[in-house]
Amino acid sequence: MQTNVRIQLLEAFSNANGEFISGQALAEIIGCSRTAVWKHIEDLRKEGFELEAVRKKGYRILHAPDKVTENEILIGLQTKRLGKQVHFVETVDSTQKEAHRISQDGCMEGTLVIAEEQTAGRGRMARNWHSPKYTGIWMSIILKPELPPYRAPQFTLIAAVAIVEAVEEITGIQPEIKWPNDLLIKGKKITGILTELQADADQIHALIIGIGMNVNQSEFPKEIEKIATSLAIEKGEKISRALLIQRILEKLEFYYEMYVEEGFYPIKQLWEKYAISIGKQIIARTINKEIKGKAIGITDDGVLKLKDENGVIHEIYSADIEL
Ligand code: BTN
């Protein structure tokens, strides 16, 4: 089926909100015969769509396959820039690396790089990121803010707030943020965020926000089963990844615009509201030392403030946090 026909068909079904659309109406929308409509419907069925056909009423979609290709993301997406350009690859080493390559060749702000599977997904501190096929969200968003590089860490926090709210709207579960980049449900990780830069000394050229989200996995490898969970495990049902991606892009765009207009302060307030560690005794393990103390907040640059037993306040730029 031609891509534009597929988009027109899916858009018509999306606008119908689960109601029937007659074969005649579909034929008019696509500009083809009713027999051709029937063939297109058969093609959708082959792709995994479950469609009901009733005489004198027409067709309606009962179930759409859980895919994250360009069409699934674009149809119904309510953003101005973010995700309007989608670079989908079935399998890639890392969407983060792919985004760096695309960005160097030149791309639109808001370009989304997404894959069904990563063979070398990476996390913070050069760790591996487990990214099995068809189950999670493995994506990188390319932004081009006109800002100096030192502002980049704030974007991890903006993304965390956006994802918390998107997950809550789609699943009804509100994850908690563990500084700087983890989202947890009941103490187990569902999302990691990796923000990387292409910049010179005083200007960001591209900011690449990588998001890894465990969505529909029903189990995890032994090494991480005690520390990782998925939305499906927590909710007890499968979640539409495309819908979740759309909501993340919409929220991220909203908070990105808020940040450009009003600065970091309103986002910092939200971040602290969703953060698990603030007000608690924690251990911060940096590359060369371990600091114990109470997490008392973050600075305007997104740096964690930790007050030790002597009342000394430490600013933590990069560390693993133990609660
Ligand atoms: C972390 O918690 O350490 C951050 C994990 C970030 C993983 C995502 S998955 C999509 C993007 N591509 C990558 O290779 N990494 C990020």
Boltz pocket constraint, residues with backbone or C-beta under 6 A from the ligand:
constraints:
  - pocket:
      binder: B
      contacts: [[A, 93], [A, 94], [A, 95], [A, 96], [A, 97], [A, 118], [A, 120], [A, 121], [A, 122], [A, 123], [A, 124], [A, 125], [A, 127], [A, 129], [A, 131], [A, 137], [A, 138], [A, 139], [A, 140], [A, 181], [A, 182], [A, 191], [A, 192], [A, 193], [A, 194], [A, 210], [A, 211], [A, 212], [A, 213]]
      max_distance: 6.0
